[in-house]
Amino acid sequence: MEEFVSFEQVQELTRLSPNEKRDRCRQILQLPPSELIKLARQAMDLKDENVLASLVKIRPSEMSGLQKEWINKQIFYPGTLYRKARAEVRNQLLQRMEDASSLKPLMVNHLLLSLAWVGDEEVQRQFAQWRENPPSWSEKLCVPPEKYTYEASWELDENGKRRDLAYEEHIYTAKSGQGSAWLEEKCQCCGWKLAVLFDLDLSDRRLHFLGWRGKRLRIATCIQCTGYSTIYTEVDENGNVSWSPYNVKPEYCYHEPVDNREDFATPLFVVGSRQESWEELYNEERSKIGGLPAWIQDAYFPHCPCCRKSMPFIAQHKDDNAEGLIYVYLCTSCRIVATHYDQT
């Protein structure tokens, strides 16, 4: 029996619980291509960007055939609609950019995001050219054109080539771990003990994508100060964590001693089961290891304070009893971890 999903049921995705989202996504996965295209065209007519983005996330290969229609209808947002688009689609997007000087800033913004999500060699070459010779239309943007690539989790290196800043093909759930979530190591800004967010067994093959050789990687931070500033820790291959001297004290810092600070229930996670990319749709703002960051605000990749390179995203931490996410980054060369908190 074929599944049936109404347009209204796809619209509901953003309002459903994670389990309800999972079941609805599985229904969409089973739809015949003709029904899927019908839903997409409804979304195009109604300019419902959320529905289009959801369908692309769940069934990217079938939806890619509609990208030329989106261009003709000037649908360029969200940029994920054009993720890894084919060369002919990419060329049409680049042709639109030839008239960027006459376009409104918002349209240029959306086109640049779309190109960032295409991300192929020709797009890299074009972004590198814009970096080398900033076009006149870039003056109406808030950031230089090449900075848009961060929204798609990559950047241009010094040679104008793509450097990925996330492990897009390696996505794992985070399941609750055992043991203490608190270290004896203390934050040198406020005096709180560092809380362990992730305790990773590096002998587990699922974590080999991190490129970190060793036995154990523990991700810890000051759960208070990371809410106000990027916090750095130094790590080794045996799971040891120390406060980094590169940290800069946040402008706001809570100094009053709190004797029962360990009573805060900070969840500790270990690696869980592997996920497909579509599964992130119903699990976006939850703890995970790998995959793409679920940005609450703008994309943010801190620079390693040692080598000054952008630090790749490796995990995000969600406390179900609190708002927001803690994003985790790792510079394997310098053995430095960074955490950054964001909320709506």
N, C-alpha and C positions, 0 to 999 in steps of 0.2 A: 504493500500500500504506500503510495507516494505521500510525502509530507506536504503540508500546506502551511504557509506562514503569511499572514497578512502584513500589509505595509505598517499598520498601526502596531503590530507586534514587534517589528524591527525598531520602530521609533521608541518602544518601551525599554529597549536594551539598557540605556543609560540609567534607568530608574529601578532596575531589578537588582535583587541580591546576587552575590557571586554564584550561588548554586543555580538560581533561576536563569542567570545569564548563560551559564554553561549549558543548561538544557536547551535554551533557545538557540544558542550557537550551533549545537549539534543538529537541531532541526533544520537550520539554514544550510548546513553542510550536506544534508540529504536532498535538498531541493533540486529538481531538474534544472538544467541551464536556462531553459526558456522562462521558468518562473523567476529565476534569479535576475535575469535581464529585465523582466517586467518590473520587478521591484526597483531596480536601479533606475529605470527610465521614469518611474513615478517620482523617485527622489530628485532626479534631474529637473523634472517639470516643476516640482515644488521648491527647488533649490534647498533641499534638506541635506546639508553637508554631513551631518552626523550619521545619517543612514548610509550615505555613499561610503563614508570612511569605514563604517562597520562591515559593510559587504565586501569591501576591498580587503580588509583584514582577514575575513573568514575565507573568501574564495578569490584570491588574487589573480589566478591564471584566467578564469572566466571573465573577470571584470576588466582585465587589461584591454580587451577588444573594444571597450567603450571610451577609451582615453581620447581618441580623436574627436568623438562627439562632445566630450567635456571641453576640449579646447575650443571647438566651434561655438559652444554655449558660454565660453569664458568662465568656466568653472575651474579655478586653480587652487581652491582652498577646501580642505587642508592639503598640504603638499604631499602627504602620504598617499594620495590618490595616484601619484606618478612614481611610486617607489619602484626602482629598477625597470623603468619603462624602456621599451625598445627604441632603437636608433631613430626610426621615422617619427616617433612621438617626440623624442628629445629634440630633433631638428625643428619641429614645429614650435616647441617652447622657445628655442633659441631665436627663431624668426620673430616671435612676438617681442623678444627683448631688443630687437633692432629698432623698435619704435618706443623704447623705454622713456625717452625724453618727453614724449607727448602723452605718456600714460600717467594716471594718478599714482601717488606714492603707494597706496594700498595695493593696487594691481601689480606694481613692480615688486613689492614685498612678497606677494603670493607667488609670482612667477619665479622669484629667486628661491623660495622655499621648495617649490615643485622641482626645480632643477637640482637642488641639493639632494632631494630624495631619489632622483635619477642616479646621480653620483658616478656615472661612467667616465671613461678616459677623456672623452670630448668635453664633458662638463668640467672635469678637473682642469683641462687646458684653458677653458673659457674663464673659470674663476681665477686661475693663476694670471691670466692676461689682465683681468680687471684689477687684480691686486697690484700688478706691475704698473699699469696705466689706468688709474681710476677714471671712469667715464663721468661726463658732466652730470648725468642723472643721479649719480651716487650721492650728490650733495643733498638730495631730498630724503635720504635714508637716515635712520638713527645710528646705524652701524655700517661699516664698509661691506661691500657685496660678499667678499670671501668669508665673512663671519657667519653668514647664513648656514654654512655647512654644519655648524655645531648643532643646529636643530635636528639634523639627520645623523648625528653622532659620528662625524668625521671632520677632519681638517686637512688643509694643505700643508705639506712639509716644506722645508726650505727649497726643495727641488720642484715644487709645484705638483707633487704627487699626493694621492690620497693616503691619509693615515687614519685608520679606524680607531674610534674611541669607545667602542662597546663591542661585546661579543654577541653579535646579533643572532648567530646560528646556535648558540649554546644557552639554553634557558632552563633553569631548574627551580622548582618550588623550594621554599625554605620551610623545613619542619622543626618543631620544637626540640631543643636539645636538653641535655641534662648537665648538672654541675652548677657551680657558682657563676652568677652573671657579673660579679664584682672582682676587680683586681686590687691588690695592695697599692699598686702604682696610682699616684694622685695627680689630678689636674693642678698645674702650677699657677692657674689663674684664680680658681675659686676654692680649691682644697678638697673637692669631692673626689671620691674614688672613681677610677675609670670603669665604665660598664662594658662588658663583652657583648657585642651584637651578634657576631658569627664566630663559630668555632669549627674550622674546616680541616678535615683529615686529607692531607695532600696526597696520600697514597691511593685515594679513591680516583679511579680513572675518569669519573665524571668531571673532575676538577683540573684535569691536565691542560685544558684549554687556557688556563690562567698563565701558563708558562712559568710557574713558580716551583722550583725544585726544593723539596724538603719534606718534613714529616707533618708539620702542622702550621696553620695560619689562623691566628686569632685577630679579629677585628674589634677594636675597643675604642671608646671615645668618652669624653665628658658629655653626658646627656644634657647638661645644663648649658655649657658654653657653646656647644655646636649649634645651639639655636640662635646664636648671635654672631658666630664667626666660623670660618673653616678651621677645623681642628686637625692637626697632624700628629701621627704617632709613628715610631720606628719599630719595625718588626724583624724577626729572623725566622729561619726555617724550622725552629723547634717550638714555635708558638709563643715566644716571649714578646712582650709589648712594653715599650717605654715612651714616656712623654718626649716629644720632639722639641729641641731648643729653637726650632724655626717658628714655633707658635707665637702669635702676636695677641696680646691680651685684648679681648673685646672691649669696646667702649662701655658697654653695660656689662657688669659682672656682679653676681650675687655673692656677697662676702659673709653674710651672717652664718655662723656655724649651725649646722643642722645635724643633731646627733643620730637621728633615725633615717639618714639619707638612704641606707641600704634597704629600707622598707619599700622603696619604689620598685614596683614589679617590672623591671626591664626584661623583655623576652629575649632569650638566647636561641639562635637558630643554627641548624646544620643543613647540609645539602639534602634535598628531597628528590622527587621524581622529575624526569625530563618532561618538558612541555613543548608542544608545537607552537609556532608563532601565533596562530589564531587563538590559542588558549589564553594568551595575555590579555585578550579583550575583556574577559570576565574576571581577570585577576590582576588588573593593571596596578592598582594602588595597594598592593599587598607585598609582603616580604618575598624576595626572590634573589637568586644568584644568576648572574649573566643576563643575556637579553638586552633590550633597549630600555633606557630610563623612562619611567612614567613621570614626565615633568609636570609639576604643579604650576610652576611659574616658567620663566624662560630657561632655556638650556644653560647649564653651567658646568664647566670642566676646569677645576682649579689647576694651576701650574704647580708642578713639583717644586718645592722650595730649594731643592738641591740642584737638579739639572735644568730647571725652568721649562721643561716640556709639559704639554697638557697631559693630565693624568687620566687614563682610561677608567670608565665606569665598570665596576664588577658586581655590585649588589645594591639592593635598597632594603631598608628596614622599616617595618610598620609595627607600631604598638597599637593594638586594637582599642586600647583604652585612652588613646591620645590622638589628636589631629596631626596630619602632616606625615612626611616621610623623611628618613635620613638616607642620603645617597652616599655610597661608598666608592672610593677610587683607590687604585693601587699603581704605584710606580715600581715595577719589579727590579729595574736597574738600581735604583737608590734605596729600595726596601722601605719605602715610605707609604703609609696609608693616610688618606684624607677622608673626612666626613663633612657633609654639608646638609643642613636641614632646611626644609621649605614647607609652607602651608598656604592655604588659600587666604 
